[in-house]
Each structure stands twice: as C-alpha cells, then as structure tokens.
Amino acid sequence: MQDGGPSPAEHGRAEESADIMKNGHIPNHLQLLRRLEVSYVIRDEVEKYNRNGVNALQLDPALNRLFTAGRDSIIRIWSVNQHKQDPYIASMEHHTDWVNDIVLCCNGKTLISASSDTTVKVWNAHKGFCMSTLRTHKDYVKALAYAKDKELVASAGLDRQIFLWDVNTLTALTASNNTVTTSSLSGNKDSIYSLAMNQLGTIIVSGSTEKVLRVWDPRTCAKLMKLKGHTDNVKALLLNRDGTQCLSGSSDGTIRLWSLGQQRCIATYRVHDEGVWALQVNDAFTHVYSGGRDRKIYCTDLRNPDIRVLICEEKAPVLKMELDRSADPPPAIWVATTKSTVNKWTLKGIHNFRASGDYDNDCTNPITPLCTQPDQVIKGGASIIQCHILNDKRHILTKDTNNNVAYWDVLKACKVEDLGKVDFEDEIKKRFKMVYVPNWFSVDLKTGMLTITLDESDCFAAWVSAKDAGFSSPDGSDPKLNLGGLLLQALLEYWPRTHVNPMDEEENEVNHVNGEQENRVQKGNGYFQVPPHTPVIFGEAGGRTLFRLLCRDSGGETESMLLNETVPQWVIDITVDKNMPKFNKIPFYLQPHASSGAKTLKKDRLSASDMLQVRKVMEHVYEKIINLDNESQTTSSSNNEKPGEQEKEEDIAVLAEEKIELLCQDQVLDPNMDLRTVKHFIWKSGGDLTLHYRQSPREEGANASGYSFTDLPLMAPRVVLGSLLSPNGNTTSNGRFGMD
C-alpha cells in the first residue's frame, strides 16, 4: 500500500479551482520560475510504527480498523482486534509532511487526508492507494470536516481559506472526466485550526487564532454569524446533528457550549488546567470527552457541569480522540498524543464511577482516574530528536526519544550502526576529524526521520578524493568526486533518461533502428547505490511538494514522464548531461617565514583547488622557490612524461617533506592537510590565506647540499603549472597549482 499504482483519476489536471495529479505531481505549466530542491528520506522500507506524534484518528467499526495520521507523514492502518498479536496492516504513503487530519467517507470506502505539505488527498481506504491530490490550498491544511448525510467534506488551514468538496465527485474522476470544482468560504482573518460540519451539511463552523467562531451555511456559502468569547486559539469544534449547538475547545483552557439560534455562549466548562486541544461527544450530545495540554482526559455532563469524571492521564499532551461508537454508551475511547503510541481506554462503568472531587469544580483538587492502564496499546516507534553532522559532511549522529544514538551515511542513504544508549556529545568528540568539507546538504527532523535536502546553491560545494571517501577506482587512480553530484546520480539511477550519454544519442538511435541497442553509460554513479525504497521528493525551496516517488519507481513509464516535466535543470545537468560542476578554487599567498632570515618575496596571489594537499605546496617550494633541481622545473611543465620522471617526482616529494616546513599562523602544518582544512581550522580569519615556509629544524644551517635559507634565490612562483585536477575529475600528472 505504499505508493500504490495509478488509477484513472490520477491522470490529467483539474480546471477551475483544484488540480488533480498523478502522485501529487505539479506539471510544468504550473511550476513557472521556481527554485526547486531535491529531498530524500533515510528510512526502512516498511515503517511499521508511528515515528512521531499522531495528529488524527479514524475508526472503521465495520472492519475493526483504526487509521492513524502521523507527524511522520504516514497514514497507517491497524487492526483493533485485540486477539491479533501484530496490529499493523498497511501504510498509506504519499504525503511529505505532517498529516494533520483525516476523515472516513462513503461508509469507510474513501479516506480524505489533510497535510502540512499543503495538499488534500483522496484515498481508496480499503486498498490503500492515493486516487487524487487536491492542491487548492496555499499553506498547511490543518483541519477537515465531514457531512455524512451529504458526502460533503470541507478543508481549511493556515491560508485562511475553507474549501468544500463533493466526495462522490472526487471518487468518480476518470481520465476523461478529470475536472473538479470547489466552493470557498471567505471571511476568515486568521489561520484556521479547527473545523466542524453537521451531518446534514447545513452548518459549518471554523475556529482560528482570531479567537472567534465563524459560522456559514455551506449550501449558499453565506456567512451567518461570528461568535466571541474565547481568549485564545480555538483548537477543537463539534456540532450536533441538526446544527443548533456547537462545542468548542480552546487553548485558553475552556470548553464552551454555543447556541447558534441564540448566537451566544450558553455554558462554559473549566475542566482542564491548560489548553483544550481535542473533543468528542456522544451521539445524544449530552456528554463531552475532552483532552489537551495537561494530558488528562475528562468526561463532563453538559447538563450538569459539576459532574465530571477523570478517565485517565496520558504521558504526553493529547492531540486527538476517537470514540468507539459500536455501542451506546460508547465502550471505549482511542487517544493520540504527541508521542507515537496510541492507547485505547475503556469507558465501561463511567456513569457509575464516583470519586473524591468528582463534584468539585476546582481543577486543583486531585481526582482519582477511572483507568490507570490502557485497555489496548498500539506501540509507537522512536523519533529522532537531535542530530549532528560530522565534519566529514557525510556522516550524521542522531539521538532519538529512547536516548539511542545512531550513526548514518548521508551519501548511501542508510543507517551504518546503532550505538545504543551512549553519551551523544562523547560520540561527537570521538568521531571528530581535523578535516574540512564544505556544507552541501541540510537536515530536517520534523517527521522524526532524517530528511536530507539538496539545494542548487550548495549541492556541488563538496569535492573529496575517492580514497578519502572509501571508494576505489578500477584503474587504481584517485579521482576527485563531487558528493552532491554522485548522490543525485544514485537517486535517479533508475530513470531511463540518465542512461544515455547525450553525445551518443544520435548514434544510439541509428543502432536501435538497425536492431542493435547499445548501453554506453553505466547506470548510477559507478561507486554506490541508495536503497531502492528511498523516497525522493522534488519541491519548491521551503515550500510545496511538486512530486514524490520511490527511487526504484523512476523507471516506470508514468513516473519517467513526470520526472521529465519536474526535474530542475541543475539536476539534469549532472544526471542526464553528465556535466560535472567546476572545482572550488582557493586563493592564497606563499611567503618565507620570518625565522628563515630570507627576504620577503613579491606578493603574488596564487590559486589552487581547495583540496590541494599541503605536501604539494611543500614540493612547489622545494622545486620552484629553492630551485635545487632545474631539470625538475623544466620537465614538470611538460605534459609528456619521460622515462624516470615519476620516480623523480617521488624523490622530490620525499625531499620536500624532509627539508621544508609549511606554517599557517605560526602553526606547523600536517602535509596531509588540504588547503580548505587549513583555512577553516587554522587561518580562521578574513582575507586570503597566507602560508609561510621555512627549513625543517633537522635541516637547519648548511646541509649536505651546502645551502641555507638565507641564500635562497628570490624567485617568485610565476610559472603556471596547470590546475590540480583535469575537467573529468582525474588528477593531472603534476598535481600542482598556478598563479591568478
């Protein structure tokens, strides 16, 4: 049920006010000129457990199923049959952010979901696949309301808009009938957090940070009234069947009962110590069940507010409740909180339960709860709450809600090791390396899992050598690799368009006509793969999702077509056109150290790859500035190596490390360091990096060759010896640098 197959309604686009698209994709004609990002989630193929808080619940008593809307972006289906050892049935995955609300429609056949990814989605609840995506909202969609008798759904959110949807129209969409219209209710001045509609579909009420209730007639879209009384955000709303009475719960800690006929509040219930976030009411509209920030769930008699029962106390703030209405009075209530576990609490004997303080309206007095243990538990998983990107800019350490620490590989999109309950800060210190790699990705923990985002502005900033990355080259060389480029190639490895070299497209077409199909380009990047189940998301920078798919599905015909329309040009350049980004250059100055006694050289500004190792600069000092070997100077500027040249360069390297020291800020540098590491950890100041050289202490004074630093020729390093790397990412023969 993850990323289910296409249905007829998933093709084409809606006219009027809503867009219906396959897999939640926005085609080119809607993308305009937007800055697009690529994200992916590091996770298991099947995420059986809620990995974060649960925002909404829906119960299907006919099939004994419970639907949970997770902050981890996943809707899960559970069996509420207590005899089942494993209650998990399936996952419904398409959203890319918190799922804030869900409603079951059409006698449990259809599920509607609202998400912070700004979409409303229509699902086949029995088979678990997404049928269509509604993109009318421009911000988080926070609440849904359902009129059962009319099969009408309303959606609302932070964009202050309310839209009405005919469920039968949504479920009847086909390839030829792909248009859906929607009515909107205007007038809200602030973000909407709660919504209610009566079963007859004659009244709709919204609650918002405006601290008022606004009431409409959905049949005419006419505004009926505005009800004032709350002093904070209205987080929960309920209407009775005929739409004459409304219950509201607010962050101000009160529950209010409103008469819509009288247009006023007729009762206020001060049951909770803190904000009221969730409400349920029995069918007779005589008893309200409430929960919220104080973690307590009460049942209050609306006719006699002094009669209330503390049902239970949860371990975290209550986000949503769902009554089991299989009998009257309801035998149980399901509760979702900011934690990942969902509990079922029995209500049996609630009307016979009397305890100390039941009749006391002072919330400060202790009340004995009806239940101390839940009747049934749907266990949740751990959520990642803390992370640290290690300075190799490839690995991440995380800590979850169970205090377990884990070690992750961003490049391969996988967990490397579970470290257990170890000290997080100690692990960071233990894994520190004196190496600097530029930032090239960002991390988000909002869903409780690692979401990695690549942006055009810095995706290609990090170059490393294959050896440093732990990869070997078939020819034994040590090519320089761009981490962002390699990752993009791995994420889109299954997309057929990336399998053809643009230079060979014409020839391949000819061969195909002749019945010979050639595969000239290796799939992926040739070094590693990411797990095929990895979700890949294309979206606006800090905004809406355009397209979500699994890595392995990019080879599908429909997915491939949608990728053609969605993938931004900066990704095409790397994955399709194979145009690797340019290397990062770093400017620096090279001068004799004051202790050497040598005269300062003319200050020429040099430039080299930021990955150039200190030992290469030392070789340059030895060979070009000290000028001991004129032949070496001549031959190294040639691209055609002569017999013995390789051995000579190796000799120079050894001699340079024996005789020369390179310093920055008076600190002797490790020959294995690269220039970017020196600048980040040692230079630590503005302006261009300045390096100083001097004779190694063991070579001080006149040496066997009869020279000293005070006798050095004042040669400025004017010979341009070529860049450190060639355009294809391989090291050049001399591996040196040049002058700007």
PAFI-967554 format. One line per 2 residues: their letters; for each residue z, y, x of C-alpha. Coordinates in steps of 0.05 Angstrom, whole numbers. Layout:
REM residues N
a) Z,Y,X; ...;
END
This chain:
REM residues 740
mq) 0,0,0; -5,45,60;
dg) -67,89,57; -97,49,0;
gp) -172,42,-9; -215,95,-43;
sp) -222,100,-118; -278,134,-156;
ae) -234,195,-167; -228,206,-92;
hg) -299,230,-84; -328,298,-96;
ra) -290,363,-106; -259,396,-166;
ee) -284,460,-193; -241,511,-229;
sa) -171,514,-201; -160,447,-166;
di) -193,407,-111; -194,331,-116;
mk) -210,299,-50; -210,231,-17;
ng) -147,220,25; -126,292,15;
hi) -185,320,55; -209,392,52;
pn) -284,395,64; -319,445,109;
hl) -336,494,54; -261,507,44;
ql) -240,508,117; -271,575,135;
lr) -248,601,202; -180,570,211;
rl) -143,550,274; -135,475,269;
ev) -85,429,302; -81,353,312;
sy) -16,317,299; 5,244,301;
vi) 69,207,285; 102,157,332;
rd) 130,103,287; 130,29,269;
ev) 71,2,229; 116,-14,170;
ek) 173,34,159; 215,-5,110;
yn) 275,41,108; 281,114,89;
rn) 286,151,155; 315,215,126;
gv) 346,243,63; 317,224,-5;
na) 296,283,-49; 278,248,-114;
lq) 285,183,-153; 248,150,-210;
ld) 267,85,-244; 218,37,-278;
pa) 264,-7,-321; 206,-50,-345;
ln) 190,-75,-275; 260,-66,-246;
rl) 232,-18,-194; 261,44,-162;
ft) 216,96,-129; 247,140,-75;
ag) 215,205,-50; 234,212,24;
rd) 241,271,70; 204,225,119;
si) 141,238,77; 140,167,49;
ir) 148,144,-23; 179,74,-25;
iw) 183,23,-80; 246,-20,-85;
sv) 267,-78,-128; 332,-64,-165;
nq) 342,-138,-179; 409,-149,-145;
hk) 392,-222,-131; 337,-201,-82;
qd) 361,-202,-10; 308,-153,13;
py) 296,-99,-40; 237,-67,-4;
ia) 170,-77,-40; 120,-27,-11;
sm) 107,43,16; 61,96,-13;
eh) 37,139,45; -8,200,43;
ht) 38,260,46; 51,292,114;
dw) 116,329,98; 177,321,54;
vn) 163,292,-15; 205,338,-58;
di) 196,308,-128; 164,250,-165;
vl) 154,233,-239; 131,167,-270;
cc) 79,176,-325; 38,132,-372;
ng) 94,81,-382; 102,72,-307;
kt) 29,63,-290; 20,131,-256;
li) 64,168,-208; 57,242,-192;
sa) 87,270,-128; 100,340,-101;
ss) 107,355,-27; 121,408,24;
dt) 51,394,51; 30,439,-9;
tv) -3,383,-48; 9,346,-112;
kv) -16,274,-110; -33,225,-165;
wn) -18,151,-151; -31,84,-182;
ah) 43,65,-186; 30,-10,-194;
kg) -19,-18,-137; 9,38,-94;
fc) -54,77,-74; -69,151,-79;
ms) -122,167,-131; -129,242,-122;
tl) -99,303,-89; -88,370,-123;
rt) -89,429,-76; -78,488,-122;
hk) -10,508,-92; -9,551,-30;
dy) 61,535,-7; 114,480,-12;
vk) 113,445,-80; 186,437,-98;
al) 191,412,-170; 155,373,-225;
ay) 168,368,-299; 141,316,-348;
ak) 130,317,-424; 128,244,-442;
dk) 100,252,-512; 42,295,-488;
el) 29,263,-419; 34,333,-390;
va) 60,348,-320; 79,416,-292;
sa) 86,432,-218; 119,492,-184;
gl) 141,514,-115; 152,569,-65;
dr) 86,603,-82; 120,624,-148;
qi) 65,590,-188; 71,539,-244;
fl) 10,496,-260; 1,448,-319;
wd) -36,382,-312; -61,334,-364;
vn) -44,265,-336; -97,228,-375;
tl) -150,275,-346; -124,263,-275;
ta) -126,188,-282; -195,188,-313;
lt) -230,223,-256; -293,188,-230;
as) -348,203,-180; -390,236,-235;
nn) -331,266,-273; -294,299,-216;
tv) -273,366,-248; -202,382,-269;
tt) -177,446,-299; -106,472,-300;
ss) -68,526,-337; -20,570,-299;
ls) 44,604,-320; 54,671,-287;
gn) 113,718,-283; 159,687,-231;
kd) 181,737,-179; 214,688,-130;
si) 207,618,-103; 216,564,-155;
ys) 264,506,-140; 273,473,-208;
la) 231,459,-269; 242,425,-337;
mn) 198,410,-397; 220,377,-462;
ql) 189,311,-483; 148,345,-538;
gt) 116,392,-488; 135,455,-527;
ii) 181,488,-477; 181,495,-402;
vs) 237,528,-361; 238,547,-288;
gs) 296,563,-241; 289,603,-177;
te) 322,646,-124; 315,702,-174;
kv) 379,672,-205; 349,672,-275;
lr) 317,621,-321; 247,638,-345;
vw) 221,604,-408; 148,593,-431;
dp) 110,558,-486; 63,512,-446;
rt) 16,506,-506; -2,580,-504;
ca) 24,597,-434; 63,653,-467;
kl) 127,679,-436; 185,672,-485;
mk) 248,697,-450; 288,708,-387;
lk) 360,683,-385; 410,716,-338;
gh) 479,691,-318; 476,652,-253;
td) 493,687,-188; 454,642,-140;
nv) 392,598,-137; 381,553,-197;
ka) 372,483,-168; 371,436,-229;
ll) 347,441,-301; 347,396,-362;
ln) 321,405,-434; 339,367,-497;
rd) 283,333,-535; 267,389,-583;
gt) 273,444,-531; 330,481,-565;
qc) 382,472,-510; 379,476,-434;
ls) 427,455,-379; 424,489,-311;
gs) 459,475,-245; 464,529,-192;
sd) 484,540,-120; 537,586,-150;
gt) 577,522,-166; 570,525,-242;
ir) 534,487,-297; 512,528,-356;
lw) 490,507,-426; 440,554,-458;
sl) 417,562,-530; 344,580,-528;
gq) 345,600,-601; 402,650,-588;
qr) 374,666,-519; 442,664,-487;
ci) 491,621,-448; 538,585,-496;
at) 582,548,-445; 598,549,-371;
yr) 626,488,-335; 663,499,-270;
vh) 668,427,-246; 648,430,-173;
de) 676,463,-112; 607,481,-85;
gv) 535,486,-107; 507,441,-162;
wa) 441,411,-140; 429,353,-187;
lq) 438,340,-262; 427,282,-310;
vn) 443,279,-384; 449,223,-435;
da) 397,217,-490; 444,246,-541;
ft) 454,308,-497; 529,302,-502;
hv) 549,283,-431; 524,314,-366;
ys) 526,280,-298; 528,329,-240;
gg) 527,327,-165; 515,373,-106;
rd) 540,401,-41; 612,377,-49;
rk) 587,304,-51; 624,290,-117;
iy) 592,263,-180; 624,281,-246;
ct) 612,264,-318; 630,321,-365;
dl) 634,321,-441; 592,380,-463;
rn) 631,385,-528; 698,386,-493;
pd) 692,412,-422; 764,394,-406;
ir) 744,321,-409; 711,302,-344;
vl) 711,241,-300; 700,237,-225;
ic) 653,178,-220; 650,174,-144;
ee) 646,212,-79; 586,204,-35;
ka) 584,211,41; 534,268,40;
pv) 511,324,-6; 477,298,-69;
lk) 403,315,-77; 382,276,-138;
me) 409,227,-190; 374,179,-238;
ld) 408,147,-298; 396,74,-314;
rs) 376,82,-387; 367,8,-401;
ad) 426,13,-450; 466,65,-487;
pp) 512,88,-459; 478,85,-391;
pa) 509,28,-350; 496,58,-280;
iw) 470,118,-241; 428,119,-178;
va) 445,173,-127; 404,201,-69;
tt) 435,246,-16; 416,280,49;
ks) 429,212,83; 377,157,80;
tv) 418,107,39; 411,105,-37;
nk) 470,80,-78; 478,54,-149;
wt) 545,69,-182; 570,34,-244;
lk) 588,74,-306; 619,17,-343;
gi) 685,37,-375; 674,111,-361;
hn) 692,132,-432; 757,92,-428;
fr) 775,118,-360; 833,166,-357;
as) 864,190,-292; 911,243,-267;
gd) 877,310,-271; 822,289,-320;
yd) 840,344,-368; 856,396,-315;
nd) 801,447,-306; 827,466,-237;
ct) 779,434,-188; 830,437,-132;
np) 873,383,-163; 856,312,-138;
it) 823,266,-188; 821,191,-179;
pl) 748,168,-177; 722,115,-225;
ct) 688,78,-167; 706,72,-95;
qp) 648,27,-75; 575,28,-99;
dq) 551,-29,-143; 486,-35,-103;
vi) 462,-5,-38; 391,8,-14;
kg) 403,14,60; 370,70,98;
ga) 347,76,170; 367,124,226;
si) 336,193,231; 320,226,297;
iq) 362,290,301; 355,310,374;
ch) 302,305,427; 289,327,499;
il) 221,330,531; 228,305,602;
nd) 197,349,656; 140,299,669;
kr) 117,324,600; 100,253,580;
hi) 166,221,561; 218,242,509;
lt) 291,223,500; 317,222,428;
kd) 384,214,394; 389,191,321;
tn) 440,194,266; 471,129,291;
nn) 481,161,360; 429,114,390;
va) 387,142,447; 315,120,457;
yw) 260,132,509; 189,147,484;
dv) 120,153,514; 82,210,482;
lk) 16,190,515; 17,119,489;
ac) 50,139,423; 104,86,427;
kv) 178,74,440; 189,48,510;
ed) 262,29,506; 324,31,462;
lg) 380,55,507; 436,46,456;
kv) 497,90,449; 494,123,517;
df) 510,195,535; 449,236,517;
ed) 460,291,569; 473,240,624;
ei) 407,205,609; 371,271,615;
kk) 402,284,683; 389,213,705;
rf) 314,218,689; 303,287,719;
km) 247,291,770; 230,350,814;
vy) 160,356,786; 129,409,742;
vp) 76,394,689; 56,449,640;
nw) 73,443,567; 15,412,529;
fs) 45,389,462; 101,406,414;
vd) 150,361,378; 175,364,306;
lk) 234,323,278; 231,347,206;
tg) 214,279,178; 265,243,221;
ml) 209,213,263; 172,241,324;
ti) 113,283,303; 71,307,362;
tl) 25,366,353; -34,386,398;
de) -60,457,395; -123,484,426;
sd) -84,538,463; -46,490,509;
cf) -70,419,495; -110,416,560;
aa) -59,450,605; -32,387,638;
wv) -71,352,694; -40,295,733;
sa) -65,245,783; -80,175,757;
kd) -30,147,807; 26,193,783;
ag) 11,173,711; 15,99,729;
fs) -58,84,719; -105,50,768;
sp) -179,64,776; -228,6,784;
dg) -257,37,847; -189,48,878;
sd) -195,124,875; -141,170,848;
pk) -177,214,797; -144,273,763;
ln) -131,262,689; -121,311,633;
lg) -65,285,589; -87,321,525;
gl) -159,300,533; -140,227,545;
ll) -95,227,483; -148,257,437;
qa) -197,204,461; -147,150,446;
ll) -130,177,377; -204,178,357;
ey) -224,115,394; -248,80,331;
wp) -292,138,308; -364,116,320;
rt) -387,186,337; -345,183,401;
hv) -380,120,425; -447,153,443;
np) -459,197,503; -497,259,478;
md) -544,254,538; -565,184,516;
ee) -571,195,441; -646,202,442;
en) -656,141,486; -608,101,443;
ev) -648,119,381; -711,93,413;
nh) -676,28,434; -649,20,363;
vn) -720,25,336; -741,-29,385;
ge) -684,-73,361; -642,-60,423;
qe) -575,-26,411; -541,-4,475;
nr) -468,16,481; -469,63,540;
vq) -400,93,534; -334,58,537;
kg) -292,67,474; -230,109,482;
ng) -209,136,549; -212,73,591;
yf) -138,76,611; -96,62,549;
qv) -95,56,473; -48,82,420;
pp) -23,35,365; -78,28,312;
ht) -29,43,256; -14,112,284;
pv) -23,167,230; -69,223,254;
if) -66,289,218; -114,348,221;
ge) -85,412,193; -80,487,197;
ag) -34,515,251; 34,518,218;
gr) 3,507,150; -33,459,104;
tl) -57,389,119; -132,380,116;
fr) -139,306,128; -93,247,144;
ll) -116,178,165; -93,119,207;
cr) -122,114,277; -156,47,262;
ds) -189,74,198; -232,126,233;
gg) -286,73,239; -293,69,163;
et) -356,98,132; -319,147,87;
es) -267,166,139; -322,176,191;
ml) -359,223,145; -296,263,131;
ln) -280,267,205; -349,297,217;
et) -330,353,169; -258,362,192;
vp) -251,352,267; -249,421,301;
qw) -299,438,356; -247,439,411;
vi) -233,365,396; -308,349,390;
di) -319,378,460; -272,326,491;
tv) -282,265,447; -356,268,430;
dk) -389,314,481; -344,289,538;
nm) -336,359,565; -271,357,604;
pk) -233,422,610; -231,463,673;
fn) -176,453,724; -118,501,728;
ki) -121,546,789; -61,578,822;
pf) -67,639,868; -22,643,929;
yl) -13,676,997; -2,639,1063;
qp) 35,674,1119; 72,655,1184;
ha) 148,651,1175; 188,708,1206;
ss) 224,658,1252; 159,637,1284;
ga) 150,703,1320; 76,704,1301;
kt) 44,767,1276; 32,771,1201;
lk) -40,754,1182; -84,797,1139;
kd) -61,782,1068; -119,743,1037;
rl) -107,716,967; -122,642,965;
sa) -135,599,904; -129,524,892;
sd) -116,473,839; -44,476,816;
ml) -40,402,832; -55,413,906;
qv) 0,380,947; 39,417,999;
rk) 15,368,1053; -57,393,1041;
vm) -35,464,1055; 1,439,1118;
eh) -64,405,1140; -101,470,1128;
vy) -50,508,1170; -55,458,1227;
ek) -130,452,1226; -154,522,1208;
ii) -100,570,1230; -71,536,1291;
nl) -143,516,1306; -127,458,1353;
dn) -189,419,1334; -253,459,1329;
es) -294,397,1314; -250,381,1255;
qt) -263,452,1229; -338,441,1233;
ts) -341,371,1204; -294,384,1146;
ss) -340,437,1118; -396,386,1112;
nn) -406,343,1051; -436,286,1091;
ek) -383,245,1126; -398,219,1196;
pg) -371,154,1226; -297,161,1242;
eq) -288,225,1200; -240,191,1152;
ek) -196,167,1210; -197,236,1240;
ee) -174,268,1175; -118,217,1171;
di) -97,235,1242; -96,308,1223;
av) -52,293,1163; -2,256,1206;
la) -1,310,1260; 6,366,1208;
ee) 68,334,1178; 97,323,1247;
ki) 85,394,1274; 85,440,1213;
el) 137,461,1161; 118,498,1098;
lc) 171,542,1064; 179,580,1000;
qd) 238,627,991; 263,600,1058;
qv) 267,530,1030; 230,475,1067;
ld) 181,441,1021; 171,367,1009;
pn) 99,350,1029; 92,310,965;
md) 105,370,920; 47,405,887;
lr) 38,480,882; 57,485,808;
tv) 123,450,822; 137,497,880;
kh) 123,557,837; 165,533,778;
fi) 226,506,814; 229,546,879;
wk) 188,610,875; 217,627,806;
sg) 193,699,806; 135,741,782;
gd) 73,755,822; 32,708,863;
lt) 64,650,900; 76,663,975;
lh) 83,606,1024; 105,611,1097;
yr) 91,563,1154; 127,551,1219;
qs) 133,500,1274; 174,439,1258;
pr) 243,442,1292; 227,379,1332;
ee) 165,414,1359; 199,480,1376;
ga) 178,513,1441; 119,489,1481;
na) 98,419,1462; 56,367,1496;
sg) -7,406,1479; 21,467,1513;
ys) 21,515,1454; 74,554,1416;
ft) 71,592,1350; 76,658,1386;
dl) 9,642,1420; -28,625,1355;
pl) -96,659,1344; -93,708,1286;
ma) -144,672,1244; -147,689,1170;
pr) -166,628,1127; -234,655,1108;
vv) -274,590,1105; -282,566,1034;
lg) -274,491,1038; -290,472,966;
sl) -246,460,907; -193,407,905;
ls) -229,369,850; -300,358,832;
pn) -324,371,760; -318,298,739;
gn) -245,297,757; -250,260,823;
tt) -221,284,889; -271,315,937;
sn) -278,288,1007; -238,342,1039;
gr) -190,355,981; -176,427,1002;
fg) -177,497,974; -214,562,982;
md) -204,637,982; -214,680,920;
END
